Amino acid sequence: MLTFNIIAAILRSTMTDAVTDDHFTAPGAKALADRITSYWRSRGYYGVKVWTFRITDGESLCYGIRSNIRNGFPPRFKNER
């Protein structure tokens, strides 16, 4: 639950009033992944990894993100797990 709250805070702090992204498209998911990566790296967590992946049920296609964030925090350094 903590991770969801952090992601919600990131989205609130980086969105403008007039612009919202469609996070289910490839460019939108990539923008969200970049935003999350920037958030954590600016706080000294250089081991964060966030990537996009395709989701399909045979009829529709959308994109999601995954990360190495565990228990609410990513690794602090690149070589940590």
PDB file of N, CA, C and O in Angstrom:
ATOM      1  N   MET A   1       0.813  -1.195   0.000  1.00  0.00           N
ATOM      2  CA  MET A   1       0.000   0.000   0.000  1.00  0.00           C
ATOM      3  C   MET A   1       0.860   1.264   0.000  1.00  0.00           C
ATOM      4  O   MET A   1       0.496   2.265  -0.617  1.00  0.00           O
ATOM      5  N   LEU A   2       1.981   1.216   0.682  1.00  0.00           N
ATOM      6  CA  LEU A   2       2.874   2.366   0.713  1.00  0.00           C
ATOM      7  C   LEU A   2       3.346   2.731  -0.682  1.00  0.00           C
ATOM      8  O   LEU A   2       3.426   3.912  -1.020  1.00  0.00           O
ATOM      9  N   THR A   3       3.661   1.727  -1.501  1.00  0.00           N
ATOM     10  CA  THR A   3       4.128   1.995  -2.863  1.00  0.00           C
ATOM     11  C   THR A   3       3.060   2.734  -3.658  1.00  0.00           C
ATOM     12  O   THR A   3       3.379   3.680  -4.379  1.00  0.00           O
ATOM     13  N   PHE A   4       1.798   2.324  -3.542  1.00  0.00           N
ATOM     14  CA  PHE A   4       0.715   3.000  -4.252  1.00  0.00           C
ATOM     15  C   PHE A   4       0.636   4.459  -3.823  1.00  0.00           C
ATOM     16  O   PHE A   4       0.456   5.337  -4.667  1.00  0.00           O
ATOM     17  N   ASN A   5       0.768   4.734  -2.532  1.00  0.00           N
ATOM     18  CA  ASN A   5       0.698   6.112  -2.047  1.00  0.00           C
ATOM     19  C   ASN A   5       1.851   6.942  -2.581  1.00  0.00           C
ATOM     20  O   ASN A   5       1.666   8.117  -2.899  1.00  0.00           O
ATOM     21  N   ILE A   6       3.030   6.359  -2.685  1.00  0.00           N
ATOM     22  CA  ILE A   6       4.183   7.084  -3.223  1.00  0.00           C
ATOM     23  C   ILE A   6       3.964   7.403  -4.692  1.00  0.00           C
ATOM     24  O   ILE A   6       4.236   8.521  -5.130  1.00  0.00           O
ATOM     25  N   ILE A   7       3.473   6.429  -5.465  1.00  0.00           N
ATOM     26  CA  ILE A   7       3.215   6.669  -6.883  1.00  0.00           C
ATOM     27  C   ILE A   7       2.143   7.742  -7.049  1.00  0.00           C
ATOM     28  O   ILE A   7       2.259   8.601  -7.923  1.00  0.00           O
ATOM     29  N   ALA A   8       1.110   7.700  -6.225  1.00  0.00           N
ATOM     30  CA  ALA A   8       0.069   8.731  -6.302  1.00  0.00           C
ATOM     31  C   ALA A   8       0.652  10.105  -5.993  1.00  0.00           C
ATOM     32  O   ALA A   8       0.277  11.089  -6.630  1.00  0.00           O
ATOM     33  N   ALA A   9       1.564  10.185  -5.024  1.00  0.00           N
ATOM     34  CA  ALA A   9       2.203  11.462  -4.694  1.00  0.00           C
ATOM     35  C   ALA A   9       3.060  11.955  -5.852  1.00  0.00           C
ATOM     36  O   ALA A   9       3.081  13.149  -6.149  1.00  0.00           O
ATOM     37  N   ILE A  10       3.762  11.044  -6.501  1.00  0.00           N
ATOM     38  CA  ILE A  10       4.583  11.416  -7.656  1.00  0.00           C
ATOM     39  C   ILE A  10       3.701  11.993  -8.757  1.00  0.00           C
ATOM     40  O   ILE A  10       4.018  13.030  -9.339  1.00  0.00           O
ATOM     41  N   LEU A  11       2.607  11.320  -9.031  1.00  0.00           N
ATOM     42  CA  LEU A  11       1.718  11.792 -10.090  1.00  0.00           C
ATOM     43  C   LEU A  11       1.144  13.159  -9.758  1.00  0.00           C
ATOM     44  O   LEU A  11       1.098  14.033 -10.624  1.00  0.00           O
ATOM     45  N   ARG A  12       0.709  13.360  -8.525  1.00  0.00           N
ATOM     46  CA  ARG A  12       0.153  14.663  -8.134  1.00  0.00           C
ATOM     47  C   ARG A  12       1.194  15.769  -8.232  1.00  0.00           C
ATOM     48  O   ARG A  12       0.883  16.885  -8.650  1.00  0.00           O
ATOM     49  N   SER A  13       2.438  15.459  -7.845  1.00  0.00           N
ATOM     50  CA  SER A  13       3.461  16.499  -7.809  1.00  0.00           C
ATOM     51  C   SER A  13       4.015  16.838  -9.188  1.00  0.00           C
ATOM     52  O   SER A  13       4.650  17.880  -9.347  1.00  0.00           O
ATOM     53  N   THR A  14       3.793  15.990 -10.185  1.00  0.00           N
ATOM     54  CA  THR A  14       4.400  16.232 -11.488  1.00  0.00           C
ATOM     55  C   THR A  14       3.394  16.562 -12.576  1.00  0.00           C
ATOM     56  O   THR A  14       3.797  16.930 -13.680  1.00  0.00           O
ATOM     57  N   MET A  15       2.106  16.446 -12.309  1.00  0.00           N
ATOM     58  CA  MET A  15       1.106  16.758 -13.327  1.00  0.00           C
ATOM     59  C   MET A  15       0.769  18.235 -13.296  1.00  0.00           C
ATOM     60  O   MET A  15       0.776  18.866 -12.239  1.00  0.00           O
ATOM     61  N   THR A  16       0.479  18.770 -14.447  1.00  0.00           N
ATOM     62  CA  THR A  16      -0.011  20.147 -14.514  1.00  0.00           C
ATOM     63  C   THR A  16      -1.532  20.100 -14.469  1.00  0.00           C
ATOM     64  O   THR A  16      -2.131  19.033 -14.605  1.00  0.00           O
ATOM     65  N   ASP A  17      -2.147  21.247 -14.280  1.00  0.00           N
ATOM     66  CA  ASP A  17      -3.609  21.296 -14.195  1.00  0.00           C
ATOM     67  C   ASP A  17      -4.268  20.893 -15.505  1.00  0.00           C
ATOM     68  O   ASP A  17      -5.291  20.209 -15.499  1.00  0.00           O
ATOM     69  N   ALA A  18      -3.692  21.308 -16.627  1.00  0.00           N
ATOM     70  CA  ALA A  18      -4.352  21.102 -17.913  1.00  0.00           C
ATOM     71  C   ALA A  18      -3.912  19.826 -18.613  1.00  0.00           C
ATOM     72  O   ALA A  18      -4.598  19.369 -19.529  1.00  0.00           O
ATOM     73  N   VAL A  19      -2.800  19.241 -18.216  1.00  0.00           N
ATOM     74  CA  VAL A  19      -2.260  18.108 -18.959  1.00  0.00           C
ATOM     75  C   VAL A  19      -2.259  16.856 -18.091  1.00  0.00           C
ATOM     76  O   VAL A  19      -1.717  16.851 -16.986  1.00  0.00           O
ATOM     77  N   THR A  20      -2.871  15.800 -18.606  1.00  0.00           N
ATOM     78  CA  THR A  20      -2.769  14.493 -17.974  1.00  0.00           C
ATOM     79  C   THR A  20      -2.374  13.504 -19.057  1.00  0.00           C
ATOM     80  O   THR A  20      -2.784  13.632 -20.210  1.00  0.00           O
ATOM     81  N   ASP A  21      -1.580  12.522 -18.677  1.00  0.00           N
ATOM     82  CA  ASP A  21      -1.117  11.534 -19.641  1.00  0.00           C
ATOM     83  C   ASP A  21      -2.017  10.311 -19.629  1.00  0.00           C
ATOM     84  O   ASP A  21      -2.638   9.990 -18.616  1.00  0.00           O
ATOM     85  N   ASP A  22      -2.079   9.635 -20.765  1.00  0.00           N
ATOM     86  CA  ASP A  22      -2.743   8.344 -20.831  1.00  0.00           C
ATOM     87  C   ASP A  22      -1.670   7.300 -20.532  1.00  0.00           C
ATOM     88  O   ASP A  22      -0.885   6.947 -21.412  1.00  0.00           O
ATOM     89  N   HIS A  23      -1.635   6.815 -19.322  1.00  0.00           N
ATOM     90  CA  HIS A  23      -0.568   5.924 -18.881  1.00  0.00           C
ATOM     91  C   HIS A  23      -0.701   4.503 -19.426  1.00  0.00           C
ATOM     92  O   HIS A  23       0.159   3.664 -19.159  1.00  0.00           O
ATOM     93  N   PHE A  24      -1.747   4.222 -20.172  1.00  0.00           N
ATOM     94  CA  PHE A  24      -1.923   2.880 -20.729  1.00  0.00           C
ATOM     95  C   PHE A  24      -1.365   2.737 -22.138  1.00  0.00           C
ATOM     96  O   PHE A  24      -1.326   1.631 -22.677  1.00  0.00           O
ATOM     97  N   THR A  25      -0.935   3.836 -22.736  1.00  0.00           N
ATOM     98  CA  THR A  25      -0.294   3.769 -24.054  1.00  0.00           C
ATOM     99  C   THR A  25       1.209   3.617 -23.860  1.00  0.00           C
ATOM    100  O   THR A  25       1.723   3.875 -22.771  1.00  0.00           O
ATOM    101  N   ALA A  26       1.916   3.201 -24.906  1.00  0.00           N
ATOM    102  CA  ALA A  26       3.371   3.033 -24.805  1.00  0.00           C
ATOM    103  C   ALA A  26       4.065   4.336 -24.408  1.00  0.00           C
ATOM    104  O   ALA A  26       4.886   4.320 -23.491  1.00  0.00           O
ATOM    105  N   PRO A  27       3.772   5.461 -25.059  1.00  0.00           N
ATOM    106  CA  PRO A  27       4.429   6.712 -24.649  1.00  0.00           C
ATOM    107  C   PRO A  27       4.033   7.162 -23.241  1.00  0.00           C
ATOM    108  O   PRO A  27       4.861   7.689 -22.498  1.00  0.00           O
ATOM    109  N   GLY A  28       2.784   6.957 -22.883  1.00  0.00           N
ATOM    110  CA  GLY A  28       2.329   7.340 -21.541  1.00  0.00           C
ATOM    111  C   GLY A  28       2.978   6.510 -20.448  1.00  0.00           C
ATOM    112  O   GLY A  28       3.376   7.043 -19.412  1.00  0.00           O
ATOM    113  N   ALA A  29       3.087   5.196 -20.677  1.00  0.00           N
ATOM    114  CA  ALA A  29       3.739   4.316 -19.701  1.00  0.00           C
ATOM    115  C   ALA A  29       5.217   4.661 -19.581  1.00  0.00           C
ATOM    116  O   ALA A  29       5.768   4.653 -18.481  1.00  0.00           O
ATOM    117  N   LYS A  30       5.860   4.963 -20.701  1.00  0.00           N
ATOM    118  CA  LYS A  30       7.278   5.342 -20.678  1.00  0.00           C
ATOM    119  C   LYS A  30       7.463   6.655 -19.924  1.00  0.00           C
ATOM    120  O   LYS A  30       8.411   6.794 -19.151  1.00  0.00           O
ATOM    121  N   ALA A  31       6.573   7.613 -20.138  1.00  0.00           N
ATOM    122  CA  ALA A  31       6.649   8.893 -19.428  1.00  0.00           C
ATOM    123  C   ALA A  31       6.474   8.685 -17.921  1.00  0.00           C
ATOM    124  O   ALA A  31       7.170   9.314 -17.125  1.00  0.00           O
ATOM    125  N   LEU A  32       5.554   7.811 -17.531  1.00  0.00           N
ATOM    126  CA  LEU A  32       5.356   7.514 -16.119  1.00  0.00           C
ATOM    127  C   LEU A  32       6.583   6.833 -15.526  1.00  0.00           C
ATOM    128  O   LEU A  32       6.997   7.160 -14.414  1.00  0.00           O
ATOM    129  N   ALA A  33       7.162   5.895 -16.256  1.00  0.00           N
ATOM    130  CA  ALA A  33       8.381   5.214 -15.796  1.00  0.00           C
ATOM    131  C   ALA A  33       9.517   6.220 -15.619  1.00  0.00           C
ATOM    132  O   ALA A  33      10.257   6.156 -14.637  1.00  0.00           O
ATOM    133  N   ASP A  34       9.655   7.137 -16.556  1.00  0.00           N
ATOM    134  CA  ASP A  34      10.696   8.171 -16.456  1.00  0.00           C
ATOM    135  C   ASP A  34      10.456   9.094 -15.262  1.00  0.00           C
ATOM    136  O   ASP A  34      11.395   9.493 -14.574  1.00  0.00           O
ATOM    137  N   ARG A  35       9.194   9.425 -15.027  1.00  0.00           N
ATOM    138  CA  ARG A  35       8.834  10.290 -13.911  1.00  0.00           C
ATOM    139  C   ARG A  35       9.170   9.627 -12.573  1.00  0.00           C
ATOM    140  O   ARG A  35       9.711  10.271 -11.674  1.00  0.00           O
ATOM    141  N   ILE A  36       8.846   8.337 -12.448  1.00  0.00           N
ATOM    142  CA  ILE A  36       9.147   7.597 -11.210  1.00  0.00           C
ATOM    143  C   ILE A  36      10.655   7.478 -11.012  1.00  0.00           C
ATOM    144  O   ILE A  36      11.156   7.655  -9.901  1.00  0.00           O
ATOM    145  N   THR A  37      11.377   7.177 -12.095  1.00  0.00           N
ATOM    146  CA  THR A  37      12.836   7.079 -12.011  1.00  0.00           C
ATOM    147  C   THR A  37      13.441   8.409 -11.561  1.00  0.00           C
ATOM    148  O   THR A  37      14.306   8.431 -10.686  1.00  0.00           O
ATOM    149  N   SER A  38      12.999   9.495 -12.143  1.00  0.00           N
ATOM    150  CA  SER A  38      13.511  10.824 -11.771  1.00  0.00           C
ATOM    151  C   SER A  38      13.215  11.144 -10.309  1.00  0.00           C
ATOM    152  O   SER A  38      14.059  11.694  -9.601  1.00  0.00           O
ATOM    153  N   TYR A  39      12.015  10.795  -9.867  1.00  0.00           N
ATOM    154  CA  TYR A  39      11.631  11.050  -8.477  1.00  0.00           C
ATOM    155  C   TYR A  39      12.592  10.380  -7.514  1.00  0.00           C
ATOM    156  O   TYR A  39      13.091  11.020  -6.588  1.00  0.00           O
ATOM    157  N   TRP A  40      12.858   9.094  -7.723  1.00  0.00           N
ATOM    158  CA  TRP A  40      13.704   8.358  -6.787  1.00  0.00           C
ATOM    159  C   TRP A  40      15.170   8.742  -6.907  1.00  0.00           C
ATOM    160  O   TRP A  40      15.870   8.816  -5.896  1.00  0.00           O
ATOM    161  N   ARG A  41      15.648   8.988  -8.114  1.00  0.00           N
ATOM    162  CA  ARG A  41      17.055   9.390  -8.269  1.00  0.00           C
ATOM    163  C   ARG A  41      17.313  10.755  -7.648  1.00  0.00           C
ATOM    164  O   ARG A  41      18.402  10.998  -7.127  1.00  0.00           O
ATOM    165  N   SER A  42      16.345  11.638  -7.694  1.00  0.00           N
ATOM    166  CA  SER A  42      16.526  12.957  -7.070  1.00  0.00           C
ATOM    167  C   SER A  42      16.603  12.848  -5.551  1.00  0.00           C
ATOM    168  O   SER A  42      17.045  13.783  -4.883  1.00  0.00           O
ATOM    169  N   ARG A  43      16.178  11.719  -5.006  1.00  0.00           N
ATOM    170  CA  ARG A  43      16.244  11.490  -3.565  1.00  0.00           C
ATOM    171  C   ARG A  43      17.380  10.553  -3.165  1.00  0.00           C
ATOM    172  O   ARG A  43      17.448  10.085  -2.028  1.00  0.00           O
ATOM    173  N   GLY A  44      18.280  10.285  -4.133  1.00  0.00           N
ATOM    174  CA  GLY A  44      19.476   9.510  -3.823  1.00  0.00           C
ATOM    175  C   GLY A  44      19.365   8.009  -4.007  1.00  0.00           C
ATOM    176  O   GLY A  44      20.277   7.277  -3.621  1.00  0.00           O
ATOM    177  N   TYR A  45      18.277   7.531  -4.585  1.00  0.00           N
ATOM    178  CA  TYR A  45      18.102   6.097  -4.826  1.00  0.00           C
ATOM    179  C   TYR A  45      18.490   5.794  -6.267  1.00  0.00           C
ATOM    180  O   TYR A  45      17.636   5.739  -7.152  1.00  0.00           O
ATOM    181  N   TYR A  46      19.786   5.598  -6.494  1.00  0.00           N
ATOM    182  CA  TYR A  46      20.307   5.422  -7.847  1.00  0.00           C
ATOM    183  C   TYR A  46      20.144   4.005  -8.377  1.00  0.00           C
ATOM    184  O   TYR A  46      20.437   3.751  -9.546  1.00  0.00           O
ATOM    185  N   GLY A  47      19.686   3.084  -7.551  1.00  0.00           N
ATOM    186  CA  GLY A  47      19.482   1.709  -7.990  1.00  0.00           C
ATOM    187  C   GLY A  47      18.084   1.442  -8.517  1.00  0.00           C
ATOM    188  O   GLY A  47      17.767   0.302  -8.857  1.00  0.00           O
ATOM    189  N   VAL A  48      17.239   2.463  -8.593  1.00  0.00           N
ATOM    190  CA  VAL A  48      15.867   2.268  -9.057  1.00  0.00           C
ATOM    191  C   VAL A  48      15.857   1.872 -10.530  1.00  0.00           C
ATOM    192  O   VAL A  48      16.587   2.432 -11.348  1.00  0.00           O
ATOM    193  N   LYS A  49      15.013   0.892 -10.848  1.00  0.00           N
ATOM    194  CA  LYS A  49      14.802   0.469 -12.236  1.00  0.00           C
ATOM    195  C   LYS A  49      13.300   0.388 -12.466  1.00  0.00           C
ATOM    196  O   LYS A  49      12.580  -0.274 -11.718  1.00  0.00           O
ATOM    197  N   VAL A  50      12.839   1.065 -13.502  1.00  0.00           N
ATOM    198  CA  VAL A  50      11.421   1.053 -13.865  1.00  0.00           C
ATOM    199  C   VAL A  50      11.351   0.807 -15.359  1.00  0.00           C
ATOM    200  O   VAL A  50      12.051   1.463 -16.130  1.00  0.00           O
ATOM    201  N   TRP A  51      10.507  -0.141 -15.779  1.00  0.00           N
ATOM    202  CA  TRP A  51      10.406  -0.474 -17.196  1.00  0.00           C
ATOM    203  C   TRP A  51       8.947  -0.695 -17.572  1.00  0.00           C
ATOM    204  O   TRP A  51       8.099  -0.929 -16.711  1.00  0.00           O
ATOM    205  N   THR A  52       8.671  -0.619 -18.860  1.00  0.00           N
ATOM    206  CA  THR A  52       7.314  -0.831 -19.363  1.00  0.00           C
ATOM    207  C   THR A  52       7.178  -2.244 -19.913  1.00  0.00           C
ATOM    208  O   THR A  52       8.164  -2.882 -20.284  1.00  0.00           O
ATOM    209  N   PHE A  53       5.944  -2.717 -19.958  1.00  0.00           N
ATOM    210  CA  PHE A  53       5.664  -4.014 -20.553  1.00  0.00           C
ATOM    211  C   PHE A  53       4.284  -3.985 -21.197  1.00  0.00           C
ATOM    212  O   PHE A  53       3.411  -3.211 -20.803  1.00  0.00           O
ATOM    213  N   ARG A  54       4.108  -4.840 -22.191  1.00  0.00           N
ATOM    214  CA  ARG A  54       2.831  -4.919 -22.921  1.00  0.00           C
ATOM    215  C   ARG A  54       1.865  -5.822 -22.189  1.00  0.00           C
ATOM    216  O   ARG A  54       2.252  -6.856 -21.644  1.00  0.00           O
ATOM    217  N   ILE A  55       0.605  -5.425 -22.180  1.00  0.00           N
ATOM    218  CA  ILE A  55      -0.476  -6.239 -21.619  1.00  0.00           C
ATOM    219  C   ILE A  55      -1.497  -6.431 -22.733  1.00  0.00           C
ATOM    220  O   ILE A  55      -1.954  -5.460 -23.336  1.00  0.00           O
ATOM    221  N   THR A  56      -1.849  -7.668 -23.003  1.00  0.00           N
ATOM    222  CA  THR A  56      -2.859  -7.922 -24.029  1.00  0.00           C
ATOM    223  C   THR A  56      -3.754  -9.068 -23.589  1.00  0.00           C
ATOM    224  O   THR A  56      -3.305  -9.994 -22.914  1.00  0.00           O
ATOM    225  N   ASP A  57      -5.001  -9.002 -23.970  1.00  0.00           N
ATOM    226  CA  ASP A  57      -5.929 -10.108 -23.702  1.00  0.00           C
ATOM    227  C   ASP A  57      -6.400 -10.736 -25.013  1.00  0.00           C
ATOM    228  O   ASP A  57      -7.387 -11.472 -25.041  1.00  0.00           O
ATOM    229  N   GLY A  58      -5.693 -10.442 -26.083  1.00  0.00           N
ATOM    230  CA  GLY A  58      -6.044 -10.968 -27.393  1.00  0.00           C
ATOM    231  C   GLY A  58      -6.822  -9.985 -28.240  1.00  0.00           C
ATOM    232  O   GLY A  58      -6.737 -10.025 -29.467  1.00  0.00           O
ATOM    233  N   GLU A  59      -7.581  -9.101 -27.608  1.00  0.00           N
ATOM    234  CA  GLU A  59      -8.379  -8.130 -28.347  1.00  0.00           C
ATOM    235  C   GLU A  59      -7.860  -6.704 -28.186  1.00  0.00           C
ATOM    236  O   GLU A  59      -7.896  -5.913 -29.128  1.00  0.00           O
ATOM    237  N   SER A  60      -7.382  -6.386 -27.003  1.00  0.00           N
ATOM    238  CA  SER A  60      -6.910  -5.024 -26.764  1.00  0.00           C
ATOM    239  C   SER A  60      -5.471  -5.053 -26.273  1.00  0.00           C
ATOM    240  O   SER A  60      -4.975  -6.078 -25.804  1.00  0.00           O
ATOM    241  N   LEU A  61      -4.827  -3.931 -26.388  1.00  0.00           N
ATOM    242  CA  LEU A  61      -3.428  -3.814 -26.009  1.00  0.00           C
ATOM    243  C   LEU A  61      -3.259  -2.566 -25.155  1.00  0.00           C
ATOM    244  O   LEU A  61      -3.740  -1.490 -25.508  1.00  0.00           O
ATOM    245  N   CYS A  62      -2.584  -2.716 -24.050  1.00  0.00           N
ATOM    246  CA  CYS A  62      -2.211  -1.558 -23.241  1.00  0.00           C
ATOM    247  C   CYS A  62      -0.843  -1.833 -22.627  1.00  0.00           C
ATOM    248  O   CYS A  62      -0.285  -2.915 -22.806  1.00  0.00           O
ATOM    249  N   TYR A  63      -0.314  -0.874 -21.918  1.00  0.00           N
ATOM    250  CA  TYR A  63       1.021  -0.977 -21.348  1.00  0.00           C
ATOM    251  C   TYR A  63       0.971  -0.718 -19.855  1.00  0.00           C
ATOM    252  O   TYR A  63       0.133   0.041 -19.367  1.00  0.00           O
ATOM    253  N   GLY A  64       1.872  -1.356 -19.144  1.00  0.00           N
ATOM    254  CA  GLY A  64       2.007  -1.158 -17.708  1.00  0.00           C
ATOM    255  C   GLY A  64       3.459  -0.911 -17.371  1.00  0.00           C
ATOM    256  O   GLY A  64       4.324  -0.904 -18.247  1.00  0.00           O
ATOM    257  N   ILE A  65       3.716  -0.708 -16.095  1.00  0.00           N
ATOM    258  CA  ILE A  65       5.100  -0.523 -15.656  1.00  0.00           C
ATOM    259  C   ILE A  65       5.407  -1.506 -14.538  1.00  0.00           C
ATOM    260  O   ILE A  65       4.517  -1.932 -13.802  1.00  0.00           O
ATOM    261  N   ARG A  66       6.665  -1.853 -14.428  1.00  0.00           N
ATOM    262  CA  ARG A  66       7.177  -2.666 -13.331  1.00  0.00           C
ATOM    263  C   ARG A  66       8.425  -1.989 -12.806  1.00  0.00           C
ATOM    264  O   ARG A  66       9.036  -1.161 -13.482  1.00  0.00           O
ATOM    265  N   SER A  67       8.794  -2.356 -11.586  1.00  0.00           N
ATOM    266  CA  SER A  67       9.990  -1.747 -11.002  1.00  0.00           C
ATOM    267  C   SER A  67      10.621  -2.693  -9.986  1.00  0.00           C
ATOM    268  O   SER A  67      10.065  -3.736  -9.643  1.00  0.00           O
ATOM    269  N   ASN A  68      11.788  -2.298  -9.523  1.00  0.00           N
ATOM    270  CA  ASN A  68      12.450  -3.053  -8.472  1.00  0.00           C
ATOM    271  C   ASN A  68      12.193  -2.421  -7.104  1.00  0.00           C
ATOM    272  O   ASN A  68      12.964  -2.636  -6.169  1.00  0.00           O
ATOM    273  N   ILE A  69      11.141  -1.664  -6.983  1.00  0.00           N
ATOM    274  CA  ILE A  69      10.762  -1.065  -5.704  1.00  0.00           C
ATOM    275  C   ILE A  69      10.128  -2.165  -4.851  1.00  0.00           C
ATOM    276  O   ILE A  69       9.166  -2.815  -5.258  1.00  0.00           O
ATOM    277  N   ARG A  70      10.695  -2.356  -3.652  1.00  0.00           N
ATOM    278  CA  ARG A  70      10.198  -3.376  -2.721  1.00  0.00           C
ATOM    279  C   ARG A  70       9.975  -2.731  -1.357  1.00  0.00           C
ATOM    280  O   ARG A  70      10.802  -1.946  -0.891  1.00  0.00           O
ATOM    281  N   ASN A  71       8.872  -3.060  -0.731  1.00  0.00           N
ATOM    282  CA  ASN A  71       8.535  -2.506   0.585  1.00  0.00           C
ATOM    283  C   ASN A  71       8.560  -0.977   0.591  1.00  0.00           C
ATOM    284  O   ASN A  71       8.912  -0.356   1.594  1.00  0.00           O
ATOM    285  N   GLY A  72       8.188  -0.391  -0.523  1.00  0.00           N
ATOM    286  CA  GLY A  72       8.058   1.052  -0.608  1.00  0.00           C
ATOM    287  C   GLY A  72       9.288   1.814  -1.047  1.00  0.00           C
ATOM    288  O   GLY A  72       9.209   3.019  -1.286  1.00  0.00           O
ATOM    289  N   PHE A  73      10.443   1.135  -1.161  1.00  0.00           N
ATOM    290  CA  PHE A  73      11.680   1.819  -1.533  1.00  0.00           C
ATOM    291  C   PHE A  73      12.478   0.999  -2.536  1.00  0.00           C
ATOM    292  O   PHE A  73      12.489  -0.230  -2.463  1.00  0.00           O
ATOM    293  N   PRO A  74      13.149   1.669  -3.476  1.00  0.00           N
ATOM    294  CA  PRO A  74      14.061   0.967  -4.390  1.00  0.00           C
ATOM    295  C   PRO A  74      15.412   0.796  -3.713  1.00  0.00           C
ATOM    296  O   PRO A  74      15.645   1.376  -2.652  1.00  0.00           O
ATOM    297  N   PRO A  75      16.310   0.008  -4.308  1.00  0.00           N
ATOM    298  CA  PRO A  75      17.668  -0.073  -3.775  1.00  0.00           C
ATOM    299  C   PRO A  75      18.339   1.312  -3.841  1.00  0.00           C
ATOM    300  O   PRO A  75      18.075   2.098  -4.751  1.00  0.00           O
ATOM    301  N   ARG A  76      19.187   1.585  -2.885  1.00  0.00           N
ATOM    302  CA  ARG A  76      19.872   2.879  -2.853  1.00  0.00           C
ATOM    303  C   ARG A  76      20.961   2.955  -3.922  1.00  0.00           C
ATOM    304  O   ARG A  76      21.171   4.016  -4.509  1.00  0.00           O
ATOM    305  N   PHE A  77      21.660   1.837  -4.186  1.00  0.00           N
ATOM    306  CA  PHE A  77      22.783   1.828  -5.125  1.00  0.00           C
ATOM    307  C   PHE A  77      22.523   0.851  -6.253  1.00  0.00           C
ATOM    308  O   PHE A  77      21.694  -0.049  -6.116  1.00  0.00           O
ATOM    309  N   LYS A  78      23.219   1.014  -7.360  1.00  0.00           N
ATOM    310  CA  LYS A  78      22.981   0.199  -8.558  1.00  0.00           C
ATOM    311  C   LYS A  78      23.244  -1.280  -8.332  1.00  0.00           C
ATOM    312  O   LYS A  78      22.572  -2.109  -8.947  1.00  0.00           O
ATOM    313  N   ASN A  79      24.183  -1.647  -7.484  1.00  0.00           N
ATOM    314  CA  ASN A  79      24.537  -3.053  -7.308  1.00  0.00           C
ATOM    315  C   ASN A  79      23.707  -3.763  -6.240  1.00  0.00           C
ATOM    316  O   ASN A  79      23.864  -4.969  -6.047  1.00  0.00           O
ATOM    317  N   GLU A  80      22.839  -3.050  -5.552  1.00  0.00           N
ATOM    318  CA  GLU A  80      21.984  -3.670  -4.539  1.00  0.00           C
ATOM    319  C   GLU A  80      20.827  -4.392  -5.194  1.00  0.00           C
ATOM    320  O   GLU A  80      20.454  -4.091  -6.328  1.00  0.00           O
ATOM    321  N   ARG A  81      20.270  -5.331  -4.484  1.00  0.00           N
ATOM    322  CA  ARG A  81      19.068  -6.020  -4.964  1.00  0.00           C
ATOM    323  C   ARG A  81      17.854  -5.555  -4.233  1.00  0.00           C
ATOM    324  O   ARG A  81      16.751  -6.028  -4.506  1.00  0.00           O
TER     325      ARG A  81
END
